[in-house]
Amino acid sequence: MNARLLTLGAFALFLVLLPLALPNAFYTDVVIRIAINAVLAIALNLLIGYTGQISLGHAGFFGLGAYGSAILTSNYALDAGLSLVLAALVASVIAWLVASAILRLKGHYLAMATLGVGIIVTIVLTNEAAWTGGPDGMPVGDFKLFGWAPSGERQWYWIFMALLIVVIALARNLIDSPAGRALQALHGSEVAARVVGVDTASFKTRVFVLSAAVAAAMGSLSAHYLGFITPGIAAFPHSIELVVMVVVGGMASIWGSVFGAIVMTLLPQALTKFEGWETVVFGLILVATMIFLPRGVVPSIAARFRRKVV
Amino acid sequence: MGGACHRADGEPHPPAPPRKRGEGRAARAANDDGKRRLSPFLQFVFSGVTIGATYALAALGFSLIYNASGVINFAQGEFIMIGGMLAAVLTSAGVPLWLAALAGVAIVAVVGLIVEKLAIEPARDSEVVSLIIITIGVSMILRGLVQVTLGKGNHALPSFSGDQPIHAFGATILPQSLWVLGVSTLLVAALAFFFGRTRTGKGILATAYNRLAAQLVGVDTRRVLALSFVLAAAIGGAGGILIAPIATTSYDAGVMLGLKGFVAATLGGLGSGVGAVFGGLFLGLFEAMTAGYISSAYKDAAPFVLVLLILVLRPQGLFGAKSTDRV
């Protein structure tokens, strides 16, 4: 327990000192993108890692949040904070409607359903140009809260890093709570979990709704930070990217998700040299990880390390 | 199929039909004909059944692999795309069409075998979630390889027997559509024979029902998975070649086709062969009707709206067995 707090503290200290080592706004921006992806991956990992279900449409919830905020603040002049909450609520309701029906089924129907939600959201965002600007995208205003709005990479940096730390801490707490233990039992054996009195479907639904709401809220904030959004942020490839972060980093591992986010944010930059081969390399990394480190990079290394120490 | 619907009455010219993948040429054929009055409804049925047959073949591929392993193979769409691309590239290199088509199917089948041996087999003991993610990785690799080797451009495959539309019941149908329907029917019949009458086919079915029991009675269950991948790839490849003359093909054409095949398989009840065929045809018709009567911009959303409704209201699929208890 203490060791965990220490790790988190060390990580927070690292994030506080990191700006000293970042030479310019470009690098700050990269770190911010990593943090955004890390939060999304942690939220998705609660679902994949602890319930064994995949969402292939999480980018759809992210897009709902982003466009919800953009439309409510610019077209209806709504308060930015209120817009964020409303957008997250809409995403939660959709997630709940889908999940409460589908998670009662066994098998991988959630994958199909979430895939559908993501694609429908993308198509609506692309076609309803009067609201969303269509395929060309739309600008997003400042994130004005109580008369103040963050501006520049430096101010946003503190906001996103604080969020990341809070989300890591909350996710840890959730996993160690009775509900979290129920979740872990669920992944171990659904039948066994049910036998000891866990309402498995209701747990899975709650986790799914939570992770969709987090994705939507992050979508809102990212939209304000980026200042411009296109339907691509909600599209299927983005959903896949998020899943890849979770599984490469390590299912059911919070630090794994952070690691996955780092790799998947930096990798495209590193791969630009391999013109055209990015997709192939991406796919190879994914397949190789699943074959050789089926539990993901971080848990596999941690397990090996532990074995050597003992 | 659908030929029973007579509406050869004096309908006005069809509303500008959708111009997207799949219906493009059929729509043009309909517009080019100024003399005859066409029945828009029947026209939509023709184009819906044609694209639906392709979805049915894709759905059969999904069901085959799902039955053998419980895995949803997200690389199925890539098999379809590779089939069409290979045939198109070979014919433009001067290979006769029939040979290019056969070679296309054969090569895709080999690709399916390689995928199973290199990516699925080594992870046999992993969880199903991990295997599904492997198939996503495989689809990226295949798509990327085609993009690098054959480029990002569109490729066209000539129609098997000309582009002269055939008039039937006040609508037009492309000869290629007849090819699609004819060959798809043959393939489905051959599969039905394979699973119902041959020892190997029965072995695959037995493995789907109960792997351990199948092993006990002497079925080589490891070979079953490899065989399922080969069959699924070949069927997908054939579908891709059949539809390529109607919809030009490119390296990213497999994504949507594959996802819609998955929708069709889910509609019919994952794992059900009959369900896959009807799911595919139903999906094709539903999509064509949405494009024709509601909005062509939302044509691609239609399958996903439909599958969400079905999953919520009738989770076992339109034709699936009552039990969804299959892990």
Interface residues (C-beta under 8 A of the other chain):
Chain A: I48 G52 I54 L97 V98 A101 I102 R104 L105 K106 G107 H108 Y109 A111 M112 A113 L115 G116 V117 I119 I120 I123 V124 N127 F236 I240 V243 V244 V247 M251 G276 W277 E278 T279 V280 V281 F282 G283 L284 I285 L286 V287 M290 I291 P294
Chain B: G70 I72 A119 P122 A123 S126 E127 V128 V129 S130 L131 I132 I133 I134 I136 G137 V138 S139 M140 I141 L142 R143 G144 L145 Q147 V148 V255 L259 F262 V263 T266 L270 A297 Y298 D300 A301 F304 V305 V307 L308 L311 V312 P315 T324 D325 R326 V327
